[in-house]
Amino acid sequence: MKKLVTVQEVEGEGMEALLGENVLIFCLNYIYAGKLSGVNKTCVQLEDAKIVYETGAFNNKGYADAQSLPGKEWLVQISAIESIGLGK
């Protein structure tokens, strides 16, 4: 049996490392894009958020179909996130 005997929490990694960056978030049902402005235990906060209906080729400058969401900020539940990374 193999056991993990030490756990070390490293500050500023994972989603926190992407704070201030434009991100693309793949969720259970939708894809979101925007500037990651907040992270807590339950959700992430995006500024200038968009729902992305079609990404298009990832090497293109923009998304093929991205619609702005209302308001300055948008929250996305962490429990719905499948993956997150740098966006356009």
C-alpha positions as CSV (number, residue, x, y, z in Angstrom):
1,M,0.0,0.0,0.0
2,K,1.2,3.5,-0.8
3,K,0.3,6.4,1.4
4,L,0.6,10.1,1.1
5,V,2.2,11.1,4.4
6,T,2.8,14.9,3.9
7,V,0.6,17.5,2.3
8,Q,1.9,20.9,1.5
9,E,-0.3,23.8,0.6
10,V,1.3,26.2,-1.9
11,E,-0.1,29.7,-2.1
12,G,-0.7,31.3,-5.4
13,E,-1.1,28.1,-7.5
14,G,-4.0,26.7,-9.4
15,M,-6.8,29.2,-10.2
16,E,-5.2,31.8,-8.0
17,A,-2.2,31.9,-10.4
18,L,-4.6,33.0,-13.1
19,L,-6.0,36.0,-11.2
20,G,-5.9,39.1,-13.5
21,E,-5.6,37.0,-16.6
22,N,-8.1,36.5,-19.4
23,V,-9.3,32.9,-19.0
24,L,-11.4,30.3,-20.8
25,I,-13.5,28.1,-18.5
26,F,-15.1,24.9,-19.7
27,C,-18.0,23.9,-17.5
28,L,-20.5,21.1,-17.4
29,N,-22.9,22.9,-19.8
30,Y,-21.3,26.1,-21.0
31,I,-18.0,27.8,-21.8
32,Y,-17.2,31.1,-20.2
33,A,-14.5,33.7,-21.0
34,G,-13.4,36.8,-19.2
35,K,-10.8,38.4,-16.8
36,L,-10.5,36.3,-13.7
37,S,-10.9,38.8,-10.9
38,G,-11.8,36.6,-7.9
39,V,-11.5,33.1,-6.5
40,N,-13.0,31.6,-3.4
41,K,-14.1,28.1,-2.2
42,T,-17.4,28.1,-4.1
43,C,-17.0,30.3,-7.2
44,V,-14.8,32.3,-9.5
45,Q,-15.5,35.9,-10.5
46,L,-15.1,37.1,-14.1
47,E,-15.0,40.7,-15.3
48,D,-16.3,41.5,-18.8
49,A,-17.7,37.9,-18.9
50,K,-18.8,36.2,-22.1
51,I,-20.6,33.0,-22.8
52,V,-18.8,31.2,-25.6
53,Y,-21.1,29.3,-27.9
54,E,-18.4,28.5,-30.4
55,T,-14.6,28.8,-29.8
56,G,-13.5,28.4,-33.4
57,A,-9.8,27.4,-33.9
58,F,-7.8,28.0,-30.7
59,N,-5.1,29.8,-32.7
60,N,-7.5,32.5,-33.9
61,K,-7.4,35.9,-32.2
62,G,-10.9,35.7,-31.0
63,Y,-13.8,33.3,-30.4
64,A,-16.2,32.4,-33.3
65,D,-19.3,33.2,-31.2
66,A,-19.0,34.8,-27.8
67,Q,-21.9,36.8,-26.3
68,S,-21.3,39.4,-23.5
69,L,-23.1,38.6,-20.3
70,P,-24.9,41.4,-18.4
71,G,-23.2,43.5,-15.7
72,K,-19.6,44.1,-15.0
73,E,-19.0,40.9,-13.1
74,W,-20.2,37.3,-13.4
75,L,-19.9,34.4,-11.0
76,V,-19.3,30.7,-12.0
77,Q,-19.7,27.9,-9.6
78,I,-16.4,25.9,-9.0
79,S,-18.4,22.7,-8.8
80,A,-19.4,23.1,-12.5
81,I,-15.9,23.8,-13.7
82,E,-14.2,21.0,-15.7
83,S,-11.1,22.9,-16.8
84,I,-9.7,26.5,-16.8
85,G,-6.8,28.1,-18.5
86,L,-5.5,31.2,-20.3
87,G,-8.0,32.6,-22.8
88,K,-8.0,35.2,-25.5
